[in-house]
């Protein structure tokens, strides 16, 4: 049974795209059929990260009715990737109501669909989260990131998505950082991985590559591989159906914690 997992956070800059790409490639290295979908229709990043923009149709083209989703798929280090568009004029044409259809189409030919959800709590972020059966929360070990992740968790729960847990990204073990127990207490979710701050992530990105492919033995790559191993087989215990469409205005979703 295929599963869709939204990689989500209420705050930008926590490294969701880095997590989505490296986790996706690590799962592909385990033999999984993985598709990574850039759902950030406002500020697309995966195509820029990998240097793919312009070579194929994008999610924007599909949402605008100008292309089929199968024609927008790239192959990257064993994983399939669908990028979002970067041109402002393409944003005006899209119909977000077609996003779930795109996700469902990709699920027909993949084991695991990783949806790189936009940051924030706007309509595009809610659309991406609501299309997933499960959600992986990405946080950095600071209070602002944690507050945003808690709001993203509430949205996911509203739509009936299963919370797989939280990933602490860019951890340095500095004494000023929030600890695992503190994060778990606030989120009421298990921290299932801690990705260390690693210069190899930036070096790989400079070459348009995920670190797990270019620097497989780096500390961050090893952490991503462990996370992939822990998630291997998750689709067989999912059992959560797609939530029915619900209003995008969620009571309390924008309240300060």
C-alpha positions in Angstrom: 0.0 0.0 0.0 1.5 3.4 -1.0 1.7 6.2 1.5 2.0 9.9 1.1 4.0 11.8 3.8 4.0 15.6 4.1 7.3 17.0 5.3 5.9 20.0 7.2 6.7 22.9 9.5 5.0 26.1 10.3 8.2 28.1 9.9 10.5 28.6 7.0 14.2 28.1 7.0 14.2 24.8 9.1 15.4 22.7 6.2 12.3 20.9 5.0 13.5 20.6 1.5 16.9 19.2 2.6 15.1 16.6 4.7 12.7 15.7 1.9 15.4 15.3 -0.7 17.9 13.4 1.5 15.3 11.2 3.1 13.8 10.4 -0.3 17.1 9.4 -1.8 18.0 7.4 1.3 14.7 5.5 1.0 15.4 4.9 -2.7 18.8 3.5 -1.8 16.9 0.9 0.3 15.0 -0.1 -2.8 11.8 1.9 -2.3 10.1 3.5 -5.3 10.1 7.1 -4.0 8.6 10.3 -5.5 9.4 13.7 -4.0 6.9 16.5 -4.8 7.7 20.1 -4.3 4.4 21.6 -3.1 5.8 25.1 -2.5 4.0 26.8 -5.3 4.9 30.3 -4.1 8.6 29.9 -3.5 9.7 26.7 -5.2 13.1 25.4 -4.1 13.7 21.7 -5.1 14.2 22.6 -8.8 16.7 25.3 -7.8 18.4 23.0 -5.3 18.9 20.4 -8.0 19.4 22.7 -11.0 16.4 21.1 -12.8 14.2 24.1 -13.6 13.3 24.6 -17.3 14.0 21.0 -18.5 10.5 19.6 -18.0 7.0 20.8 -17.1 6.5 21.7 -13.4 3.8 21.2 -10.9 2.6 24.7 -11.9 2.1 23.5 -15.5 0.1 20.5 -14.2 -2.1 22.6 -11.9 -2.7 25.1 -14.8 -3.9 22.2 -17.0 -1.0 22.6 -19.4 0.8 19.3 -18.7 0.3 15.8 -17.3 1.9 14.9 -14.0 3.8 12.0 -15.5 5.6 14.4 -17.9 6.9 16.4 -15.0 8.9 13.7 -13.3 12.7 13.8 -13.1 15.1 11.1 -12.0 17.5 12.1 -9.2 19.8 9.6 -7.5 17.3 6.8 -7.8 14.3 8.9 -6.7 11.6 10.5 -8.8 11.2 14.3 -8.4 8.5 16.7 -9.4 9.5 20.4 -9.2 7.4 23.5 -8.8 7.7 26.5 -11.1 9.7 29.6 -10.3 8.1 32.1 -12.7 5.7 34.5 -11.1 3.3 34.5 -14.1 2.9 30.7 -13.7 1.5 31.2 -10.2 -1.4 33.2 -11.5 -2.6 30.2 -13.6 -2.6 27.4 -11.1 -5.7 25.7 -9.5 -4.8 24.4 -6.1 -7.9 22.4 -6.1 -6.2 20.0 -8.5 -3.3 19.3 -6.1 -4.9 16.2 -4.5 -5.6 14.8 -7.9 -1.9 15.2 -8.7 -0.8 13.5 -5.5 -3.2 10.6 -6.1 -1.9 10.2 -9.6 1.7 10.0 -8.3 0.7 7.5 -5.6 -0.5 5.1 -8.3 3.1 4.5 -9.4 5.2 4.9 -6.2 5.7 3.3 -2.8 6.3 6.5 -0.9 5.3 10.0 -1.9 7.1 12.7 0.0 5.4 16.1 -0.2 7.7 19.0 0.5 5.0 21.3 2.0 5.4 25.1 2.0 6.2 26.8 5.2 3.6 28.8 7.0 -0.1 28.2 7.4 -1.5 29.6 4.2 -3.8 27.9 1.7 -0.9 26.2 -0.2 0.6 24.7 3.0 -2.8 23.5 4.2 -3.5 22.0 0.8 -0.3 20.1 0.8 -0.7 18.8 4.4 -4.3 17.8 3.8 -3.4 15.7 0.8 -1.1 13.5 2.9 -1.9 10.4 4.9 0.9 11.0 7.3 3.1 14.0 8.4 6.7 14.3 9.4 7.3 17.5 11.4 10.7 19.2 10.8 12.0 21.5 13.5 15.2 23.2 14.4 15.9 23.2 18.2 14.6 26.7 18.9 11.3 28.0 20.3 10.1 29.8 17.1 10.5 26.7 15.0 8.7 24.6 17.7 5.8 27.0 17.8 5.3 26.8 14.0 5.6 23.0 14.0 2.9 22.7 16.7 0.5 24.7 14.5 1.4 22.5 11.5 0.7 19.4 13.7 -2.8 20.8 14.6 -3.6 21.2 10.9 -2.5 17.7 10.1 -4.6 16.3 12.9 -7.6 18.3 11.7 -7.4 16.5 8.4 -6.9 13.1 10.0 -3.2 12.6 9.0 -1.1 10.3 11.1 1.8 12.1 12.9 4.9 10.0 12.3 7.0 12.1 14.6 9.4 15.0 14.5 12.8 15.4 13.0 15.2 17.9 14.6 17.3 19.4 11.9 20.6 21.3 12.0 21.3 20.2 15.6 24.6 21.4 17.1 24.2 20.2 20.7 24.8 23.8 21.8 23.6 24.3 25.4 21.2 27.1 24.2 19.3 24.6 22.0 16.1 23.0 23.1 16.5 19.3 24.0 14.7 16.3 22.7 12.6 16.0 25.9 11.5 19.6 25.7 10.5 19.3 22.0 8.6 16.1 22.6 6.7 17.6 25.6 5.5 20.7 23.6 4.7 18.8 20.4 3.3 15.7 22.1 5.1 13.7 19.4 8.2 11.5 19.4 11.4 12.9 18.0 12.4 10.1 15.6 15.6 11.6 14.2 18.2 14.2 14.9 20.1 15.5 11.9 23.3 17.3 12.9 24.5 20.5 11.4 26.9 19.4 8.6 28.8 21.4 6.1 28.6 18.6 3.6 24.9 19.4 3.2 25.8 22.8 1.8 28.7 21.5 -0.3 26.4 18.9 -1.9 23.7 21.5 -2.6 26.4 23.7 -4.3 26.7 20.8 -6.8 23.0 20.3 -7.1 23.1 17.0 -5.3 21.6 15.5 -2.1 24.3 14.9 0.5 23.3 11.2 0.9 24.3 10.7 -2.7 27.4 12.9 -2.8 28.7 12.5 0.7 27.2 9.2 1.9 29.4 8.9 5.0 28.9 12.4 6.4 27.2 12.7 9.8 24.0 14.1 8.3 23.9 11.5 5.6 24.3 8.7 8.2 21.4 10.2 10.2 19.2 10.4 7.1 20.0 6.8 6.3 19.0 5.7 9.8 15.8 7.6 9.5 15.0 6.0 6.2 15.7 2.6 7.8 13.3 3.4 10.6 10.6 4.4 8.2 11.2 1.5 5.8 7.9 -0.5 5.6 5.8 2.3 7.1 3.3 2.0 4.2 2.4 -1.5 5.3 1.2 -0.2 8.7 -0.4 3.0 7.5 -4.1 2.1 7.4 -5.2 5.8 7.2 -7.4 6.8 4.3 -7.3 10.2 2.7 -9.3 12.7 4.7 -12.4 14.1 3.0 -12.2 17.7 1.9 -12.7 20.1 4.9 -12.8 23.9 5.1 -9.4 25.5 5.0 -10.2 27.9 7.8 -9.3 26.0 11.0 -10.4 27.3 14.3 -7.4 28.1 16.5 -4.8 27.3 13.8 -3.4 30.8 13.8 -3.5 31.5 17.5 -0.2 32.1 19.3 0.9 29.3 21.5 
